[in-house]
Amino acid sequence: MAPRRTTRSTADQETVNVTTVTNAQLQAMIDQGVTAALAARDALRSTNGDD
């Protein structure tokens, strides 16, 4: 008996949303994250009583 052939439907492909980000925009987001992280660290350091 010959093996059965199967077919795949390509109708169920996922839709991917793409957002283009320039290097300057990416660097600005990184800088914002670093600034927020440093501010949070400084806030914790000033409240722990070790300073």
C-alpha positions as CSV (number, residue, x, y, z in Angstrom):
1,M,0.0,0.0,0.0
2,A,1.4,3.4,-1.0
3,P,1.9,6.0,1.7
4,R,-0.7,8.7,2.0
5,R,0.2,12.2,0.9
6,T,-0.7,15.1,3.1
7,T,-1.2,18.7,2.1
8,R,-0.7,21.7,4.3
9,S,-2.9,24.7,4.1
10,T,-1.2,28.1,4.2
11,A,-4.4,30.0,5.0
12,D,-3.7,29.9,8.8
13,Q,-0.5,31.9,8.7
14,E,0.1,34.4,11.5
15,T,0.1,38.1,10.8
16,V,3.2,39.8,12.1
17,N,3.1,43.5,12.9
18,V,6.4,45.3,12.3
19,T,7.4,48.6,13.7
20,T,10.5,50.3,12.3
21,V,12.7,51.9,14.8
22,T,15.6,54.1,13.9
23,N,18.9,53.9,15.7
24,A,18.3,57.3,17.4
25,Q,14.9,56.1,18.6
26,L,16.3,52.9,20.0
27,Q,19.2,54.8,21.8
28,A,16.6,57.2,23.3
29,M,14.6,54.2,24.7
30,I,17.7,52.6,26.1
31,D,18.7,55.9,27.7
32,Q,15.3,56.3,29.3
33,G,15.5,52.8,30.7
34,V,19.0,53.4,32.1
35,T,17.9,56.7,33.6
36,A,14.9,55.1,35.3
37,A,17.0,52.2,36.6
38,L,19.6,54.6,38.1
39,A,16.9,56.7,39.7
40,A,15.3,53.6,41.3
41,R,18.6,52.5,42.5
42,D,19.4,55.9,44.0
43,A,16.0,56.0,45.7
44,L,16.6,52.6,47.3
45,R,20.1,53.5,48.4
46,S,18.9,56.7,50.1
47,T,16.2,54.8,52.1
48,N,18.2,51.8,53.4
49,G,20.1,53.7,56.1
50,D,23.6,52.7,55.0
51,D,24.5,56.1,53.6
